Amino acid sequence: MPFVSIAALVGVIAFSFIGPYLYTVDPLFLDSQAILLSPSSEHWFGTDRLGRDLMSRLMEGGQISLIIGFMSALVSTLIGLLYGVSAALLRGGFDKVFIIIVDLFLTFPTLFLLLTLVSYVNASLWVLILIISITGWMGTARLIRSESFAISSKPYIRILHIGGVHPLKIILKYYAPLLAPIVLVSFTFGVGGAILAESGLSFLGLGITPPQMSWGSILSGGKEVIDIAWWVSFFPGLMIFIVTFALMNISNALQARMNQKELR
């Protein structure tokens, strides 16, 4: 399953970033003679209610959705890694402040926190990346903090601190290899979560705004014609499902491998 999931994920990425060079139909072209056409040899994924080719729009929208997903997961994972390791190393007052901040963020439901932040700013690619990152780092930080505390309690780490070894060297040489599996699993989960968060915001009309497009905004545009044109909602939903399902499988495989190493 991991290899199938990796192949599916690579296929979707290639479809979004390489596809437009092979399938050169303009995703913004309005064709009044091709409104809500079903999938055919001329329009492989059909057209929407304005006569725009759905396949080219999915390629264009996929770039936005994947960039938001991967960049948001990267930023939130880095924030969680920084806070988690710092809390374990510094302890004391910093760790108490860390716990208060994390609990404060976790008090608010993520969706409502996203809606609150988006309602005060105009949504764009980088704004959405920032907002989704701000609301998605807490789980990673708590995992990293817990594992960092376990690492810092090991005898050889204490000896290194007593010997005056620079903390940065200790982090890079001893913490990083042990934390890498957790960071990787958190990152893969974060990508799927970020794509779903962006899709949800776009579906509610608070995400990517025209003329830009994402899978979520395309899916939102198809909800009004779903009774007569199923393909407008089906294909963007299928893309979101493939990416998130593939990432979840990859995360589960990484977690299983990490557990096997711990048992050995």
C-alpha positions as CSV (number, residue, x, y, z in Angstrom):
1,M,0.0,0.0,0.0
2,P,2.7,2.6,0.7
3,F,4.2,2.1,-2.8
4,V,0.8,2.5,-4.4
5,S,0.1,5.6,-2.3
6,I,3.4,7.1,-3.2
7,A,2.8,6.4,-6.9
8,A,-0.7,8.0,-6.6
9,L,0.7,11.0,-4.9
10,V,3.5,11.5,-7.5
11,G,0.9,11.0,-10.2
12,V,-1.3,13.8,-8.9
13,I,1.7,16.1,-8.4
14,A,2.8,15.4,-12.0
15,F,-0.8,15.9,-13.2
16,S,-0.9,19.4,-11.6
17,F,2.5,20.7,-12.4
18,I,3.5,18.9,-15.6
19,G,0.1,18.4,-17.1
20,P,-0.5,22.1,-18.1
21,Y,2.6,21.8,-20.4
22,L,1.0,18.9,-22.2
23,Y,-2.7,19.8,-22.0
24,T,-2.6,23.5,-23.1
25,V,-6.3,24.4,-22.8
26,D,-6.8,27.8,-21.1
27,P,-8.6,27.2,-17.7
28,L,-10.1,30.7,-17.8
29,F,-11.5,30.4,-21.4
30,L,-15.3,30.8,-21.4
31,D,-17.1,28.9,-24.1
32,S,-20.8,29.6,-24.3
33,Q,-21.3,26.6,-26.7
34,A,-19.8,24.2,-24.2
35,I,-21.7,24.8,-20.9
36,L,-21.9,21.7,-18.6
37,L,-20.8,19.2,-21.1
38,S,-20.2,15.7,-19.7
39,P,-16.8,14.1,-19.9
40,S,-15.9,13.2,-23.5
41,S,-12.9,12.9,-25.8
42,E,-12.9,16.7,-26.4
43,H,-13.2,17.6,-22.7
44,W,-11.9,14.6,-20.7
45,F,-13.4,15.8,-17.4
46,G,-16.3,17.8,-18.8
47,T,-17.0,21.5,-18.5
48,D,-18.4,23.8,-15.8
49,R,-21.4,26.1,-15.9
50,L,-19.4,28.8,-17.7
51,G,-18.1,26.4,-20.3
52,R,-14.6,26.2,-18.9
53,D,-12.6,23.0,-19.4
54,L,-12.6,21.2,-16.0
55,M,-9.4,19.2,-16.6
56,S,-7.3,22.3,-17.2
57,R,-8.9,23.9,-14.1
58,L,-8.1,20.9,-12.0
59,M,-4.4,21.1,-13.1
60,E,-4.3,24.9,-12.3
61,G,-6.2,24.5,-9.0
62,G,-4.0,21.5,-8.0
63,Q,-0.9,23.7,-8.0
64,I,-2.5,26.1,-5.5
65,S,-3.9,23.3,-3.3
66,L,-0.7,21.3,-3.2
67,I,1.5,24.4,-2.6
68,I,-0.8,25.4,0.3
69,G,-0.7,21.9,1.6
70,F,3.0,21.3,1.5
71,M,4.1,24.8,2.5
72,S,1.6,25.0,5.4
73,A,2.7,21.6,6.7
74,L,6.4,22.6,6.4
75,V,5.9,25.9,8.3
76,S,3.7,24.3,11.0
77,T,6.1,21.4,11.4
78,L,9.1,23.8,11.8
79,I,7.2,25.8,14.4
80,G,6.2,22.7,16.3
81,L,9.8,21.4,16.1
82,L,11.3,24.7,17.4
83,Y,8.8,25.1,20.2
84,G,8.9,21.4,21.2
85,V,12.7,21.1,21.4
86,S,13.0,24.5,23.1
87,A,10.5,23.5,25.8
88,A,12.3,20.3,26.5
89,L,15.8,21.9,26.6
90,L,14.9,25.1,28.5
91,R,12.2,23.7,30.8
92,G,11.2,25.8,33.8
93,G,9.3,28.9,32.9
94,F,9.6,28.5,29.2
95,D,7.9,25.1,29.3
96,K,5.1,26.4,31.5
97,V,4.5,29.3,29.0
98,F,4.6,26.7,26.2
99,I,1.9,24.6,27.8
100,I,-0.3,27.6,28.4
101,I,0.0,28.8,24.7
102,V,-0.6,25.3,23.3
103,D,-3.7,24.8,25.6
104,L,-5.0,28.2,24.6
105,F,-4.8,27.4,20.9
106,L,-6.3,24.0,21.5
107,T,-9.2,25.5,23.4
108,F,-10.7,27.0,20.2
109,P,-11.9,24.6,17.5
110,T,-9.6,24.7,14.6
111,L,-12.3,25.4,12.0
112,F,-13.7,28.4,14.0
113,L,-10.2,29.7,14.6
114,L,-9.6,29.5,10.8
115,L,-12.9,31.3,10.0
116,T,-12.1,34.0,12.6
117,L,-8.7,34.7,11.1
118,V,-9.8,34.6,7.5
119,S,-12.7,36.9,8.1
120,Y,-10.3,39.7,9.1
121,V,-8.0,39.5,6.0
122,N,-8.3,39.0,2.3
123,A,-7.5,35.4,1.5
124,S,-4.6,34.8,-0.9
125,L,-2.1,32.0,-1.4
126,W,0.4,33.2,1.2
127,V,-2.2,34.4,3.7
128,L,-3.8,31.0,3.7
129,I,-0.5,29.3,4.2
130,L,0.3,31.6,7.2
131,I,-3.2,31.1,8.7
132,I,-3.3,27.3,8.3
133,S,0.3,27.1,9.7
134,I,-0.7,29.2,12.8
135,T,-3.6,26.9,13.5
136,G,-1.8,23.6,12.8
137,W,1.4,23.5,14.8
138,M,0.2,22.5,18.3
139,G,-0.1,18.7,17.8
140,T,3.4,18.5,16.3
141,A,4.8,20.6,19.1
142,R,3.3,18.4,21.8
143,L,4.7,15.3,20.2
144,I,8.1,16.8,19.8
145,R,8.1,18.1,23.3
146,S,7.2,14.7,24.8
147,E,9.9,12.9,22.7
148,S,12.5,15.6,23.5
149,F,11.9,15.2,27.2
150,A,12.5,11.4,26.8
151,I,15.7,12.1,24.9
152,S,17.0,14.7,27.3
153,S,16.6,12.3,30.2
154,K,19.0,9.8,28.7
155,P,22.4,9.5,30.5
156,Y,24.6,10.3,27.5
157,I,22.7,13.6,26.9
158,R,23.2,14.6,30.5
159,I,26.9,13.8,30.2
160,L,27.2,16.0,27.1
161,H,25.5,18.9,28.9
162,I,27.9,18.5,31.9
163,G,30.8,18.3,29.5
164,G,29.9,21.8,28.1
165,V,29.0,20.6,24.6
166,H,27.2,23.3,22.6
167,P,23.4,22.8,22.7
168,L,23.1,23.3,18.9
169,K,25.6,20.5,18.3
170,I,23.6,18.2,20.7
171,I,20.4,19.0,18.9
172,L,21.7,18.4,15.4
173,K,23.8,15.3,16.2
174,Y,21.7,13.5,18.8
175,Y,18.1,14.9,18.8
176,A,17.6,15.2,15.1
177,P,18.1,11.5,14.1
178,L,15.7,10.4,16.9
179,L,13.1,13.1,16.1
180,A,13.2,12.7,12.3
181,P,10.6,9.9,12.1
182,I,8.1,11.8,14.2
183,V,8.7,15.0,12.2
184,L,8.2,13.1,9.0
185,V,4.9,11.5,10.1
186,S,3.7,14.9,11.4
187,F,4.6,16.5,8.1
188,T,2.6,14.0,6.0
189,F,-0.4,14.3,8.3
190,G,-0.1,18.1,8.1
191,V,-0.1,18.2,4.3
192,G,-3.4,16.3,4.2
193,G,-4.9,18.4,6.9
194,A,-3.8,21.6,5.3
195,I,-5.3,20.6,1.9
196,L,-8.6,19.7,3.6
197,A,-8.6,23.0,5.6
198,E,-8.0,25.1,2.4
199,S,-10.7,23.1,0.6
200,G,-13.2,23.7,3.4
201,L,-12.5,27.4,3.5
202,S,-12.8,27.6,-0.3
203,F,-16.0,25.6,-0.2
204,L,-17.4,28.1,2.2
205,G,-16.3,31.0,0.0
206,L,-13.5,32.2,2.3
207,G,-10.5,30.6,0.6
208,I,-8.9,31.3,-2.8
209,T,-10.8,34.0,-4.8
210,P,-11.2,34.2,-8.6
211,P,-9.4,34.4,-11.0
212,Q,-7.2,32.0,-8.9
213,M,-8.6,28.6,-8.3
214,S,-8.1,25.6,-6.1
215,W,-9.7,22.2,-5.8
216,G,-11.9,23.5,-3.0
217,S,-13.1,26.5,-5.0
218,I,-13.8,24.3,-8.0
219,L,-15.7,21.9,-5.8
220,S,-17.7,24.8,-4.3
221,G,-18.6,26.0,-7.8
222,G,-20.1,22.6,-8.6
223,K,-22.5,22.3,-5.6
224,E,-25.2,24.4,-7.3
225,V,-25.3,22.1,-10.4
226,I,-24.6,18.7,-8.7
227,D,-28.0,17.4,-9.7
228,I,-27.4,17.9,-13.4
229,A,-23.6,17.9,-13.7
230,W,-22.0,15.5,-11.2
231,W,-18.6,15.7,-12.8
232,V,-18.0,19.3,-11.7
233,S,-18.0,18.3,-8.0
234,F,-16.8,14.7,-8.5
235,F,-13.4,15.2,-10.0
236,P,-12.0,17.9,-7.6
237,G,-13.4,15.8,-4.7
238,L,-11.6,12.8,-6.2
239,M,-8.3,14.7,-6.3
240,I,-8.6,15.8,-2.7
241,F,-9.5,12.2,-1.7
242,I,-6.6,10.7,-3.6
243,V,-4.0,13.1,-2.0
244,T,-5.3,12.9,1.5
245,F,-5.8,9.1,1.4
246,A,-2.3,8.6,0.0
247,L,-0.7,10.8,2.6
248,M,-2.6,9.0,5.4
249,N,-1.4,5.6,4.1
250,I,2.2,6.9,3.9
251,S,2.0,8.3,7.4
252,N,0.6,4.9,8.7
253,A,3.5,3.1,7.0
254,L,6.1,5.4,8.5
255,Q,4.5,5.1,11.9
256,A,4.5,1.3,11.6
257,R,8.1,1.2,10.6
258,M,9.0,3.5,13.4
259,N,7.2,1.2,15.9
260,Q,9.1,-1.8,14.6
261,K,12.4,-0.1,15.0
262,E,11.5,0.8,18.7
263,L,10.5,-2.9,19.3
264,R,13.8,-4.1,17.9
